[in-house]
Amino acid sequence: MAKISIHFPLKGLHIDPDLFEHLEVDPKAIQTLAALFGWDGVARRLLTCSARGSLNAVSPAVCCITNKTTVGAGENITFGDIPITEAMILANSANTGDVWVNVGAAADVDTGWPLHPGDMVKFSINTMADLKIHVVTLGSKVIIVRAG
């Protein structure tokens, strides 16, 4: 039998009793645990299903809503390294100018995805640090919904 040599938490998966160092694990159990997780190229993520067993492949639960109001024209909005799975960005319908959104590179006028007042876009990303927003006009508002 294989042994788990270090303690590791499985976020979202409740195991009783807790896993501890040098726990012997049957190879079938290891295969089962591996099947419970998906790999997105960066991190392992726990796969969940409905009460009837259908794999959940829809938007994850929202963890935070952030409202940003620009204090200058041509303002860039960036974020720290916060782990997430999805981000939805909404340009407030009262804005008088566009909002430009990019992933992994700086956003600017004609660089990224344009959001006219009232438009929204949703991306699957692993960290908020990848999200770059450029707001064209003073006093414009952007709403960011994080999931993960």
C-alpha positions, 0 to 999 in steps of 0.5 A, spaced: 500 500 500 502 507 498 503 511 504 501 519 504 507 522 507 505 529 508 499 532 511 495 535 505 488 539 506 483 537 501 479 544 500 471 542 499 472 535 501 470 533 508 474 527 510 473 523 517 477 522 520 482 527 518 488 525 513 494 525 517 502 523 516 504 516 514 496 514 512 496 507 508 492 508 502 489 503 498 491 504 490 483 504 489 482 510 494 488 514 490 485 513 484 478 515 486 481 521 490 484 523 483 478 522 479 474 527 484 479 533 482 480 536 475 486 540 472 485 546 469 493 547 467 495 551 473 491 548 479 487 542 482 480 543 483 475 539 486 469 537 482 462 537 485 455 534 482 448 535 484 444 531 488 442 527 482 450 526 481 450 530 475 457 534 474 456 541 476 459 545 470 456 551 471 458 558 474 461 557 481 459 561 487 460 568 488 465 570 493 466 577 492 463 583 488 467 589 488 465 596 485 470 601 482 469 608 481 474 612 477 478 618 479 481 620 473 480 619 465 484 614 462 485 610 469 488 603 469 485 598 474 489 592 477 488 587 482 493 583 487 494 575 486 487 573 489 485 566 487 479 565 483 475 561 477 471 566 474 470 574 473 464 578 471 466 585 469 460 590 468 460 597 465 455 601 469 449 603 465 450 610 467 457 611 464 459 616 459 465 612 456 467 605 454 471 600 459 476 596 456 478 589 459 484 585 458 487 578 461 494 577 462 496 584 458 495 591 459 488 594 457 488 600 453 483 604 448 483 598 442 487 593 446 482 588 450 475 587 450 470 593 449 465 594 454 460 600 452 455 602 458 451 597 460 455 591 457 458 585 461 463 580 459 465 574 463 472 570 463 475 564 467 481 565 470 486 563 475 488 569 479 485 577 479 492 579 477 491 577 470 485 581 470 487 588 467 481 594 466 482 601 463 476 606 464 476 611 459 472 617 462 472 620 469 467 618 474 465 611 470 464 605 474 465 598 474 463 592 477 467 586 478 464 579 481 469 574 483 467 567 483 471 561 486 
